[in-house]
Amino acid sequence: MGNNLLLASIIIPIYNAAQHLNKCIESVLSQSYLNFELILIDDGSIDNSVNVCNEYANNDSRIKVISQSNSGVSKARDIGVRNASGQWIVFIDSDDQLLPNGLRQLMNLASSSDYDIIKASFVGYPIKRQWKNKIVGVLSKSEYVTSLINGDVLGVVYAGAYKKVLFNDNSVIDDPTLKVGEDILLNIILANRLSKVFVCNEYVYQYNDVEGSAMNKYIVHPKYYFRFFERMRKDLYYINELDLEKLFLSVDVQEKISVLRSAYNPRIQLDSNDWYKIKVLSRFKNSKIFDFRIKCYNYISQYTFIGKSVKFIIHILFKLHLRLFYKHNEFNKIII
């Protein structure tokens, strides 16, 4: 199948991204692979984003602009897919960029066999980090989902391409409160209709670590992780051909790691019910010692001058470390 027969629908959800939007759109328009449409979904922006979109659309017939009230990135992506004409869907975040020839690399792979999903790798800027898949090659549905859960295949929806036929009325994250981790949930939902996936380590995408992006904006509370992993189990349950018992064990491990890491974040405040859930989740054998340790931690950190001072200092050092090494500039919102 010739490359020029494949139309790629590139979907960019946009919310107050005017500062970075030109670079993002230009990275698409400068691609060597020309058979694409670009769908820009303005998710209720209150800056100049929609004007930037319309200016580009007025000068290029391949560009569509769709506006909606602020409904979140998942809903914006869903609107984009519903308005897509291409056989393949490519997602880009509005503050990121496609690398030169990235789209051609994806479409070459898409046309080389009867794959349903192409998963590639991406680089970071300015942090100069490389995100690579630990497993490469052709994966079955079961192998793909297992690799997503275990972190062997990147769970993001960017840096890849998806056949449009995978999407239907059920392939949308219908919970607007899920603001972190929704990419891996979408990948799991789409897995229900796929046969095989090709995973490679070609770099096709640049993730820009900028102020205000979702990864930088939120501190995730253990309450959120409880809801998130429960949703993941629900989505996995409806997929055929999976070893659910084995998968749920992997999910349990990921949940424990996420919850315990979150619980000791100096910005997080936990009540007794939170600690009880953490204790049950972690299955501490000596619960009395655990309870005593938690009570001490709560009392010292929340009710004593020394504890509050130490917690404040830890928080300042935590933010300083992130600013120096990761360029994270906004850690204000705790998502529950």
C-alpha positions in Angstrom: 0.0 0.0 0.0 1.5 3.3 -1.0 2.1 6.0 1.6 0.1 8.6 -0.3 -3.0 6.4 0.1 -3.0 6.9 3.9 -4.6 10.0 5.2 -3.4 10.9 8.7 -5.8 13.0 10.9 -3.6 14.9 13.4 -5.6 16.1 16.4 -4.4 18.8 18.8 -6.5 19.6 21.9 -5.9 23.2 22.9 -6.5 25.1 26.1 -4.8 28.4 26.7 -1.8 27.4 24.7 -1.2 30.5 22.6 2.3 30.9 23.9 3.5 27.6 22.4 0.9 26.9 19.7 2.8 28.4 16.8 5.7 26.0 17.3 3.4 23.1 17.6 1.4 23.8 14.4 4.6 24.7 12.5 6.1 21.3 13.4 3.1 19.7 11.7 3.1 21.9 8.6 6.8 21.4 8.0 6.5 17.6 7.9 7.8 15.8 4.7 4.7 13.6 4.7 2.0 15.8 3.2 -1.1 13.7 3.2 -2.7 14.8 6.4 -5.4 16.9 7.9 -4.9 19.0 11.0 -7.8 19.2 13.5 -7.4 21.9 16.1 -9.8 21.6 19.1 -10.1 24.7 21.1 -11.3 23.6 24.6 -12.8 26.9 25.8 -9.5 28.8 25.8 -9.6 32.3 27.2 -6.3 33.5 25.7 -5.5 34.1 22.0 -5.4 30.4 21.1 -8.5 30.3 18.9 -7.3 33.3 16.9 -4.0 31.6 16.3 -5.9 28.5 15.1 -8.1 30.5 12.8 -5.2 32.4 11.2 -3.6 29.1 10.3 -6.9 27.6 9.0 -7.4 30.6 6.7 -4.1 29.9 5.0 -4.2 26.1 4.8 -7.2 24.1 3.6 -5.9 21.0 5.5 -6.6 22.7 8.8 -10.0 22.5 10.7 -10.8 24.5 13.8 -13.4 23.3 16.2 -14.4 25.1 19.4 -16.1 23.7 22.4 -16.8 24.8 26.0 -14.1 23.7 28.4 -14.6 19.9 28.8 -11.1 18.5 29.2 -8.5 16.9 27.0 -10.3 13.6 26.7 -13.5 15.1 25.4 -11.5 17.3 23.0 -9.7 14.3 21.5 -13.0 12.5 21.1 -14.5 15.5 19.2 -11.4 15.5 17.0 -11.7 11.8 16.2 -15.4 12.2 15.4 -14.6 14.9 12.9 -11.6 13.0 11.4 -11.5 11.8 7.8 -8.2 9.9 7.9 -7.6 6.2 8.3 -5.1 6.9 11.0 -5.2 9.2 14.1 -2.2 11.0 15.5 -2.4 13.0 18.7 -0.2 15.9 19.7 -0.3 18.0 22.8 -0.5 21.7 22.1 2.8 22.6 23.9 4.7 19.8 22.1 6.1 19.2 18.6 6.4 16.5 16.0 10.0 15.9 15.1 11.1 16.4 11.5 9.9 13.4 9.4 8.1 12.0 12.5 4.8 11.7 10.6 6.5 10.0 7.7 8.1 7.4 10.0 4.7 6.6 11.6 2.9 6.4 8.2 5.7 4.2 6.7 5.2 1.8 9.6 1.4 2.0 9.3 1.5 1.1 5.6 4.0 -1.8 6.0 1.6 -4.3 7.5 -1.9 -4.7 9.0 -1.1 -3.0 12.3 -3.8 -1.4 14.5 -1.5 0.8 16.6 2.0 2.2 16.0 3.9 3.1 19.2 7.2 5.0 18.9 9.5 7.0 21.3 10.0 10.6 22.2 12.5 13.1 23.5 12.2 15.8 26.1 13.1 19.5 26.0 14.8 21.3 27.7 15.3 18.4 30.1 17.1 16.4 27.3 15.6 13.1 28.4 14.7 10.2 26.1 11.6 8.1 26.6 12.0 4.7 25.0 9.9 1.5 24.9 11.5 -1.4 26.7 9.9 -3.9 24.4 9.9 -3.6 20.6 8.3 -5.6 17.8 4.9 -6.9 17.0 2.6 -7.4 20.1 -0.7 -9.2 20.4 -3.6 -7.6 22.3 -2.7 -9.4 25.5 1.1 -8.6 25.2 0.3 -5.0 24.5 -2.0 -4.4 27.5 0.4 -6.3 29.8 3.3 -4.2 28.6 1.3 -1.0 29.2 0.5 -2.0 32.8 4.1 -3.0 33.5 5.5 0.2 31.9 7.4 -1.7 29.2 5.5 0.2 26.5 4.9 4.0 26.9 1.4 4.7 28.0 1.1 8.1 26.3 -1.2 8.6 23.3 1.2 10.9 21.5 4.4 9.6 19.8 2.2 7.0 18.0 -0.6 6.4 15.5 -4.0 4.7 15.9 -6.3 3.3 13.3 -9.5 5.3 13.4 -11.7 2.1 13.3 -10.5 1.4 16.9 -12.6 4.3 18.1 -16.3 4.1 18.9 -18.8 5.6 21.3 -17.1 3.8 24.2 -13.6 5.0 23.4 -13.7 8.2 25.4 -12.8 8.8 29.0 -16.1 10.0 30.3 -14.9 11.2 33.7 -13.8 14.9 33.5 -12.2 14.6 36.9 -9.5 12.2 35.5 -6.8 14.7 34.7 -3.7 12.6 35.2 -3.1 9.2 33.6 -6.0 9.4 31.1 -3.6 8.5 28.3 -3.0 4.9 29.5 -6.7 4.5 30.2 -7.5 5.4 26.5 -4.8 2.9 25.3 -6.5 0.2 27.4 -9.9 1.0 26.1 -8.7 1.0 22.5 -7.0 -2.4 23.0 -10.4 -4.1 23.1 -10.7 -3.8 19.3 -7.1 -4.4 18.1 -5.3 -7.4 16.8 -1.7 -6.4 16.8 0.5 -3.5 17.6 3.9 -2.5 16.3 6.3 -1.0 18.9 9.5 0.7 17.9 12.1 3.1 19.3 12.1 5.6 16.5 12.0 9.1 17.9 9.1 11.0 16.3 8.0 13.4 19.0 9.3 16.1 21.3 7.7 16.6 24.7 8.3 20.1 26.0 8.5 20.4 29.8 6.7 23.8 30.1 5.0 25.7 32.9 1.3 25.0 33.1 1.4 21.5 31.4 -0.7 18.8 33.1 2.3 16.9 34.2 3.7 19.9 36.0 0.5 21.4 37.4 -0.8 18.7 39.7 0.2 17.0 42.8 -1.7 13.7 43.0 -3.4 12.8 46.2 -3.7 9.1 47.2 -7.5 9.5 46.9 -7.0 10.2 43.2 -4.9 7.1 42.7 -7.6 4.9 44.4 -10.2 6.2 41.9 -7.8 6.0 39.0 -6.7 2.3 39.5 -10.3 1.3 40.2 -11.2 2.8 36.8 -8.3 0.9 35.2 -9.5 -2.4 36.6 -13.0 -1.7 35.3 -11.7 -1.0 31.8 -9.5 -4.1 31.8 -12.4 -6.3 32.9 -14.3 -5.7 29.6 -11.3 -6.6 27.4 -11.4 -10.1 25.9 -8.4 -12.5 25.8 -6.7 -11.2 28.9 -5.3 -13.0 31.9 -7.1 -10.8 34.3 -5.8 -12.5 37.5 -2.2 -11.8 36.4 -2.9 -8.3 35.2 -4.7 -7.3 38.3 -1.7 -8.3 40.4 0.4 -6.0 38.2 -2.2 -3.2 38.7 -2.0 -3.8 42.5 1.8 -3.3 42.4 1.5 -0.1 40.4 -1.2 1.2 42.8 0.9 0.5 45.9 3.9 2.3 44.4 1.9 5.3 43.3 -0.1 5.6 46.6 2.8 5.3 48.9 4.9 7.8 46.9 2.0 10.2 47.1 1.3 9.7 50.8 4.7 11.0 51.9 4.7 14.1 49.6 5.1 17.0 52.1 2.3 18.9 50.4 -0.3 16.1 50.9 -2.6 16.1 54.0 -4.1 12.8 54.9 -7.0 11.9 57.2 -7.4 8.7 59.2 -9.6 7.2 56.5 -6.8 7.8 53.9 -4.2 6.1 56.2 -6.6 3.1 56.8 -6.9 2.6 53.0 -3.2 2.9 52.6 -2.6 0.3 55.3 -5.1 -2.1 53.8 -3.7 -1.6 50.3 -0.2 -2.2 51.5 -1.1 -5.2 53.7 1.3 -4.3 56.4 1.8 -7.4 58.5 2.4 -5.6 61.8 -0.4 -3.1 61.6 0.1 -1.9 65.2 3.6 -0.7 64.4 2.3 0.9 61.2 -0.6 2.6 63.0 1.8 4.0 65.6 4.2 5.3 63.0 1.4 7.0 61.1 0.0 8.6 64.3 3.4 9.9 65.1 3.9 11.2 61.6 0.5 12.9 61.6 1.0 14.5 65.0 4.6 15.7 64.5 4.1 17.0 60.9 0.7 18.7 61.6 0.6 19.8 65.2 4.2 20.6 66.4 6.3 23.6 65.5 9.3 21.4 64.7 7.2 19.1 62.5 5.7 22.0 60.6 9.1 23.6 60.2 10.7 20.4 58.9 7.8 19.8 56.5 8.1 23.3 55.2 11.8 23.0 54.7 11.3 19.6 52.9 8.7 21.3 50.6 11.1 24.2 49.7 13.9 21.8 49.0 11.6 19.6 46.9 10.5 22.6 44.8 14.1 23.8 44.5 15.2 20.4 43.3 12.5 20.3 40.6 13.2 23.8 39.4 16.9 23.1 39.1 16.8 19.7 37.5 13.4 19.4 35.9 12.3 23.0 35.1 8.9 22.4 36.8 7.5 25.8 37.7 4.0 25.2 39.0 3.2 22.8 41.8 0.1 24.4 43.2 -2.8 22.1 42.5 -3.5 19.0 44.5 -5.8 16.7 42.5 -8.1 14.5 44.4 
